[in-house]
Amino acid sequence: MARTLFRSTSFTLRHLVDNINRGDIALPELQRPFVWSNSKVRDLFDSMYRGFPVGYLLFWETGVEVGARQIGVDDKDARVARWLIVDGQQRLTSLYSVLTGEVVVRQDYSESRVRLAFRPRDEHFAVADAAIEKNPEFLPDVTELWRDYRSTVTGYFNRLETARGDQATPNRNELEDAFDRVRDLQNYPFNVVELDSAVQEEQVAEVFVRINSEGVTLNQADFIITLMSVFWEKGRRQLEDFARGCKVPSLSGASAFNWFIAPQPDQMLRVSIALAFRRAVLKHAYSVLRGKDLETGETSTERRNEQFARLQAAQEKVLDLTNWHEFIRCLERAGYRGSKMVSSQNAILYSYAVWLLGRVDYGVPLDQLREVIARWFFMAHTTSRYSGSFESQVEKDFAAIAEVASRDADGFVNALNRIVDDILTADFWAITLPNELATSAARSPALFAYMSALNILDADALLSTGKVRERLDPAIVAKKGIERHHLFPRAYLRTRLGVTDNRQINQIANMAFVEWNDNIAISDKPPAEYWPEQLSSKPHLGPDRMNRQVELHALPAGWTELPFNEFLAQRRRLMADVVRQAFQMLSRSDYDPQYPSVTTLEPEPLPFGGDSVGARVRIMDLFQAGLLPAGTVLTPAKEDIDGVAEIDEEGRIVYGEVAYDTPSAAAVAVTGATPNGWTFWLADTPQGQRRLDSLRSEYQSADIEEAGT
């Protein structure tokens, strides 16, 4: 008989929820970004209500000893789960959230409940919104049926009869039967496939792929993140909090926010593993964290705890905000301004790992480390060092560094510089880089290297007094700014020279950075015509400044008269030479770029001028004035944004069971962005839906009139 790797069983929904509450089932998705839409959750409950099958759940036994506790947690109830959820996490998260009212973390890292409404008349489930909240035929939150069934149903019929003018509700028994069926969904049976703890992660991944209809594949990072959920939940939450901080600017205080990368938790985990174990192949890291001896294959609890302790110490360094922002300065020193200039996130992550090794293990001074890591990142990103099968390359780099004795700062720096110099040879600058520039790819590492070189060399935009680095500031989103201009205009190439291949027309070497107004003026004139016109119209630039622009924008001598292909070849070589000059600047002690500060949220501007009357208006002021009474429902003004909030008894905005004192803070919770809350929210008022800024204006007008009497 063939050996089976699983056993089948059945759990009721209530049994699943109870096991999650006890900690027997690890449900990390409550803290991870929840990707299902509320409408998909609605469809799930509708299918269950109608008795349809909704798929199986795939669990994997952890095989831990009875009574095992999570690492680094004093809480006696924080025990290690019996089962991991391999498939069905989104479904189980949805079910758990609706039954218990527990909040989930959305993709934008805002927290909210999954609120479903139910209309018993036609047995219809719906996503709760402002209109449904006011419709007496709907029970606006089905979660209440599992909290206090009798009072919830009684309250529903009282509201319905009040709306009907105290008339008896027809078919009340049928409506109650519908509510009974919703409550009884807690007894809905789920088929569960349990994989034995002896099954290896490779086999689990294969089982998942073979039986998952969506074709999703599991990777080693998925298993390690899940393993952390079981043995070190606090560590996993730290990763997710850091990832959230990278994405959303902080309203106050320091945060991980930056312009270069909004990493996923598993990406930061890779950095922690690199620092802790000098590993990039996650298969090995997973085995180590399970407590497996890679030589004997034996697993032990003691070894597992030791390895998690190493990971814990490393992660503390990885997520340290001082370390993170000091590393970010290395990218800025290298001439990179933000994510729009980065084609490889791995180059950032593993350059950070190398930075941490230099700082933590070798004690390299910050100024020296900033210089060498700027060169390292420039090399790694420009050469696509960590693209494709990058894990083996990373471990080769770690092995080269490992030959340096601990705390030997100079040895570490010299080892990195040797690797960089071995890669960026004279042939690289003269042959490889010019060839890499022979592309029209908008996100070419070679193009970004040239852009960073213009930043390092503090280049003007061509034919302008404005700096390229200022126009590439990621904090400024301008409708009109710097543009990439065809030096040989497109229409001229097509109609006069017969060049029709877009790859040639749009080649990097045919593009230059100019101000938008200069681009318009140049239009489609031939170079021999527009270039003299532009030079004569810019006398304020002066000959020295113009010569410097010609040099940094790599314009060959007599370029307007060159054949197009010869122009491209000459300019590629000159562009590569500009990049080489900039790279050499990174090692100079007199190179001191002006670092952009981390952008923070600016306070909302005062609504109007003045002294006592012009004081800042608060939501509390509108609440106390009766313009926003308790219970007022707020919805986003944009129809494509999903989120319902309410004014509570203390005059605060409650969204996702969290109270906010300002409309902008509540809007940030909904979107993850930084909108103006006064224009973001619509309030349901007796006069209809009104924007909060309209109510604020009404309040201000009343105050002004009162001040004038």
ChimeraX attribute file (.defattr): number of C-alpha atoms within 10 A of each C-alpha:
attribute: neighborCount
match mode: 1-to-1
recipient: residues
	/A:1	3
	/A:2	4
	/A:3	5
	/A:4	8
	/A:5	15
	/A:6	16
	/A:7	10
	/A:8	11
	/A:9	10
	/A:10	14
	/A:11	16
	/A:12	15
	/A:13	20
	/A:14	18
	/A:15	16
	/A:16	20
	/A:17	21
	/A:18	14
	/A:19	18
	/A:20	17
	/A:21	14
	/A:22	14
	/A:23	18
	/A:24	17
	/A:25	22
	/A:26	24
	/A:27	24
	/A:28	20
	/A:29	20
	/A:30	21
	/A:31	19
	/A:32	18
	/A:33	20
	/A:34	19
	/A:35	13
	/A:36	14
	/A:37	13
	/A:38	18
	/A:39	15
	/A:40	13
	/A:41	23
	/A:42	22
	/A:43	14
	/A:44	18
	/A:45	22
	/A:46	18
	/A:47	13
	/A:48	15
	/A:49	19
	/A:50	10
	/A:51	11
	/A:52	11
	/A:53	13
	/A:54	14
	/A:55	12
	/A:56	18
	/A:57	19
	/A:58	24
	/A:59	24
	/A:60	22
	/A:61	17
	/A:62	19
	/A:63	13
	/A:64	16
	/A:65	10
	/A:66	10
	/A:67	12
	/A:68	15
	/A:69	20
	/A:70	22
	/A:71	20
	/A:72	16
	/A:73	14
	/A:74	9
	/A:75	9
	/A:76	10
	/A:77	12
	/A:78	20
	/A:79	19
	/A:80	25
	/A:81	26
	/A:82	21
	/A:83	25
	/A:84	24
	/A:85	20
	/A:86	21
	/A:87	21
	/A:88	16
	/A:89	20
	/A:90	18
	/A:91	18
	/A:92	20
	/A:93	23
	/A:94	26
	/A:95	21
	/A:96	24
	/A:97	20
	/A:98	23
	/A:99	23
	/A:100	15
	/A:101	20
	/A:102	18
	/A:103	21
	/A:104	24
	/A:105	17
	/A:106	23
	/A:107	15
	/A:108	18
	/A:109	24
	/A:110	20
	/A:111	22
	/A:112	21
	/A:113	19
	/A:114	26
	/A:115	23
	/A:116	21
	/A:117	20
	/A:118	24
	/A:119	20
	/A:120	20
	/A:121	14
	/A:122	9
	/A:123	15
	/A:124	14
	/A:125	23
	/A:126	22
	/A:127	20
	/A:128	24
	/A:129	19
	/A:130	18
	/A:131	11
	/A:132	18
	/A:133	16
	/A:134	13
	/A:135	14
	/A:136	18
	/A:137	18
	/A:138	23
	/A:139	29
	/A:140	25
	/A:141	20
	/A:142	24
	/A:143	23
	/A:144	19
	/A:145	19
	/A:146	18
	/A:147	14
	/A:148	10
	/A:149	16
	/A:150	12
	/A:151	12
	/A:152	19
	/A:153	17
	/A:154	12
	/A:155	13
	/A:156	17
	/A:157	20
	/A:158	15
	/A:159	17
	/A:160	20
	/A:161	16
	/A:162	13
	/A:163	13
	/A:164	12
	/A:165	9
	/A:166	11
	/A:167	10
	/A:168	12
	/A:169	13
	/A:170	8
	/A:171	9
	/A:172	13
	/A:173	10
	/A:174	12
	/A:175	18
	/A:176	16
	/A:177	12
	/A:178	20
	/A:179	21
	/A:180	14
	/A:181	15
	/A:182	21
	/A:183	19
	/A:184	15
	/A:185	18
	/A:186	17
	/A:187	13
	/A:188	15
	/A:189	18
	/A:190	18
	/A:191	16
	/A:192	19
	/A:193	19
	/A:194	20
	/A:195	24
	/A:196	18
	/A:197	17
	/A:198	11
	/A:199	14
	/A:200	11
	/A:201	18
	/A:202	14
	/A:203	12
	/A:204	20
	/A:205	18
	/A:206	13
	/A:207	15
	/A:208	18
	/A:209	16
	/A:210	12
	/A:211	13
	/A:212	16
	/A:213	8
	/A:214	7
	/A:215	10
	/A:216	13
	/A:217	12
	/A:218	17
	/A:219	13
	/A:220	18
	/A:221	18
	/A:222	14
	/A:223	20
	/A:224	22
	/A:225	20
	/A:226	21
	/A:227	19
	/A:228	20
	/A:229	23
	/A:230	29
	/A:231	27
	/A:232	22
	/A:233	22
	/A:234	17
	/A:235	21
	/A:236	24
	/A:237	17
	/A:238	15
	/A:239	23
	/A:240	22
	/A:241	17
	/A:242	23
	/A:243	23
	/A:244	24
	/A:245	19
	/A:246	20
	/A:247	21
	/A:248	22
	/A:249	22
	/A:250	16
	/A:251	14
	/A:252	8
	/A:253	7
	/A:254	13
	/A:255	22
	/A:256	22
	/A:257	23
	/A:258	21
	/A:259	18
	/A:260	20
	/A:261	19
	/A:262	19
	/A:263	19
	/A:264	16
	/A:265	20
	/A:266	18
	/A:267	17
	/A:268	22
	/A:269	26
	/A:270	23
	/A:271	25
	/A:272	26
	/A:273	24
	/A:274	28
	/A:275	28
	/A:276	23
	/A:277	15
	/A:278	21
	/A:279	22
	/A:280	22
	/A:281	17
	/A:282	19
	/A:283	16
	/A:284	14
	/A:285	23
	/A:286	19
	/A:287	18
	/A:288	19
	/A:289	24
	/A:290	19
	/A:291	21
	/A:292	20
	/A:293	15
	/A:294	11
	/A:295	6
	/A:296	7
	/A:297	9
	/A:298	10
	/A:299	16
	/A:300	11
	/A:301	14
	/A:302	9
	/A:303	17
	/A:304	18
	/A:305	18
	/A:306	14
	/A:307	20
	/A:308	22
	/A:309	17
	/A:310	16
	/A:311	20
	/A:312	20
	/A:313	14
	/A:314	21
	/A:315	23
	/A:316	13
	/A:317	18
	/A:318	24
	/A:319	20
	/A:320	13
	/A:321	16
	/A:322	14
	/A:323	17
	/A:324	19
	/A:325	15
	/A:326	16
	/A:327	23
	/A:328	22
	/A:329	20
	/A:330	26
	/A:331	24
	/A:332	21
	/A:333	26
	/A:334	29
	/A:335	29
	/A:336	30
	/A:337	24
	/A:338	17
	/A:339	15
	/A:340	14
	/A:341	20
	/A:342	21
	/A:343	18
	/A:344	19
	/A:345	18
	/A:346	22
	/A:347	24
	/A:348	21
	/A:349	21
	/A:350	23
	/A:351	25
	/A:352	26
	/A:353	25
	/A:354	26
	/A:355	27
	/A:356	25
	/A:357	22
	/A:358	26
	/A:359	18
	/A:360	16
	/A:361	16
	/A:362	19
	/A:363	17
	/A:364	22
	/A:365	12
	/A:366	15
	/A:367	11
	/A:368	14
	/A:369	23
	/A:370	23
	/A:371	21
	/A:372	24
	/A:373	26
	/A:374	26
	/A:375	24
	/A:376	24
	/A:377	25
	/A:378	28
	/A:379	21
	/A:380	22
	/A:381	23
	/A:382	23
	/A:383	20
	/A:384	18
	/A:385	18
	/A:386	21
	/A:387	16
	/A:388	8
	/A:389	9
	/A:390	17
	/A:391	16
	/A:392	13
	/A:393	15
	/A:394	23
	/A:395	16
	/A:396	14
	/A:397	16
	/A:398	19
	/A:399	13
	/A:400	14
	/A:401	22
	/A:402	14
	/A:403	11
	/A:404	17
	/A:405	12
	/A:406	16
	/A:407	15
	/A:408	14
	/A:409	20
	/A:410	15
	/A:411	17
	/A:412	26
	/A:413	20
	/A:414	14
	/A:415	17
	/A:416	20
	/A:417	16
	/A:418	10
	/A:419	15
	/A:420	18
	/A:421	13
	/A:422	11
	/A:423	15
	/A:424	17
	/A:425	12
	/A:426	12
	/A:427	10
	/A:428	17
	/A:429	18
	/A:430	16
	/A:431	14
	/A:432	15
	/A:433	25
	/A:434	23
	/A:435	16
	/A:436	18
	/A:437	25
	/A:438	19
	/A:439	17
	/A:440	18
	/A:441	14
	/A:442	12
	/A:443	13
	/A:444	18
	/A:445	23
	/A:446	25
	/A:447	25
	/A:448	22
	/A:449	30
	/A:450	24
	/A:451	22
	/A:452	27
	/A:453	28
	/A:454	25
	/A:455	24
	/A:456	26
	/A:457	20
	/A:458	17
	/A:459	21
	/A:460	24
	/A:461	23
	/A:462	22
	/A:463	20
	/A:464	18
	/A:465	15
	/A:466	15
	/A:467	17
	/A:468	24
	/A:469	23
	/A:470	18
	/A:471	19
	/A:472	20
	/A:473	15
	/A:474	19
	/A:475	13
	/A:476	10
	/A:477	10
	/A:478	10
	/A:479	7
	/A:480	9
	/A:481	14
	/A:482	23
	/A:483	17
	/A:484	15
	/A:485	22
	/A:486	24
	/A:487	24
	/A:488	21
	/A:489	19
	/A:490	21
	/A:491	18
	/A:492	16
	/A:493	19
	/A:494	14
	/A:495	10
	/A:496	10
	/A:497	11
	/A:498	10
	/A:499	15
	/A:500	13
	/A:501	11
	/A:502	11
	/A:503	12
	/A:504	18
	/A:505	22
	/A:506	21
	/A:507	19
	/A:508	26
	/A:509	28
	/A:510	23
	/A:511	19
	/A:512	19
	/A:513	22
	/A:514	23
	/A:515	23
	/A:516	15
	/A:517	12
	/A:518	16
	/A:519	18
	/A:520	11
	/A:521	12
	/A:522	19
	/A:523	15
	/A:524	17
	/A:525	16
	/A:526	19
	/A:527	19
	/A:528	14
	/A:529	11
	/A:530	16
	/A:531	16
	/A:532	11
	/A:533	13
	/A:534	14
	/A:535	15
	/A:536	9
	/A:537	11
	/A:538	13
	/A:539	10
	/A:540	12
	/A:541	15
	/A:542	10
	/A:543	11
	/A:544	9
	/A:545	15
	/A:546	20
	/A:547	13
	/A:548	14
	/A:549	19
	/A:550	15
	/A:551	17
	/A:552	24
	/A:553	23
	/A:554	20
	/A:555	22
	/A:556	20
	/A:557	13
	/A:558	9
	/A:559	17
	/A:560	19
	/A:561	11
	/A:562	15
	/A:563	10
	/A:564	17
	/A:565	11
	/A:566	12
	/A:567	20
	/A:568	25
	/A:569	16
	/A:570	18
	/A:571	23
	/A:572	27
	/A:573	21
	/A:574	21
	/A:575	30
	/A:576	27
	/A:577	21
	/A:578	21
	/A:579	26
	/A:580	20
	/A:581	15
	/A:582	22
	/A:583	23
	/A:584	10
	/A:585	20
	/A:586	23
	/A:587	14
	/A:588	10
	/A:589	10
	/A:590	8
	/A:591	13
	/A:592	11
	/A:593	16
	/A:594	10
	/A:595	13
	/A:596	13
	/A:597	9
	/A:598	15
	/A:599	13
	/A:600	15
	/A:601	11
	/A:602	8
	/A:603	9
	/A:604	13
	/A:605	8
	/A:606	11
	/A:607	14
	/A:608	13
	/A:609	10
	/A:610	9
	/A:611	8
	/A:612	10
	/A:613	17
	/A:614	14
	/A:615	13
	/A:616	15
	/A:617	16
	/A:618	14
	/A:619	22
	/A:620	19
	/A:621	15
	/A:622	19
	/A:623	19
	/A:624	13
	/A:625	12
	/A:626	11
	/A:627	19
	/A:628	25
	/A:629	19
	/A:630	17
	/A:631	15
	/A:632	18
	/A:633	25
	/A:634	28
	/A:635	21
	/A:636	21
	/A:637	16
	/A:638	11
	/A:639	8
	/A:640	7
	/A:641	11
	/A:642	15
	/A:643	20
	/A:644	21
	/A:645	27
	/A:646	24
	/A:647	23
	/A:648	17
	/A:649	11
	/A:650	13
	/A:651	23
	/A:652	23
	/A:653	28
	/A:654	20
	/A:655	22
	/A:656	22
	/A:657	15
	/A:658	14
	/A:659	18
	/A:660	18
	/A:661	15
	/A:662	16
	/A:663	23
	/A:664	21
	/A:665	18
	/A:666	26
	/A:667	26
	/A:668	21
	/A:669	22
	/A:670	24
	/A:671	19
	/A:672	19
	/A:673	14
	/A:674	18
	/A:675	16
	/A:676	17
	/A:677	20
	/A:678	19
	/A:679	18
	/A:680	20
	/A:681	26
	/A:682	24
	/A:683	24
	/A:684	20
	/A:685	16
	/A:686	7
	/A:687	6
	/A:688	8
	/A:689	15
	/A:690	17
	/A:691	20
	/A:692	23
	/A:693	17
	/A:694	14
	/A:695	19
	/A:696	19
	/A:697	14
	/A:698	14
	/A:699	17
	/A:700	20
	/A:701	13
	/A:702	13
	/A:703	14
	/A:704	14
	/A:705	10
	/A:706	10
	/A:707	10
	/A:708	8
	/A:709	5
